[in-house]
Amino acid sequence: MIAVTYGIIAVVFVVLGIGGIMYLDHRFSASVGDRPFTVNGRRVESDDPFVLRQFKKFYALRVAYSLALLVLLFVVVSHVG
């Protein structure tokens, strides 16, 4: 039964992780609109300072979301069993 619980927890956290990051990427794209930019890994190339500020903001949100999920994972797993 514990293995099933860990399996469910794993699936939920993978979905939350991928879905949350995809949602934040969508919000970044929607916030900059039609302004030209290119994303190369963890860097964005653009001449527009608004795009650079938005990218830094959403990148910080992605990091914070990932860390929050990691902490939540440790809390949930520590209460199983």
Summary of the structure (lengths in Angstrom):
residues: 81
radius of gyration: 16.7
end to end distance: 9.1
largest distance: 54.9
contacts: 184
relative contact order: 0.16
helix: 75%
strand: 7%
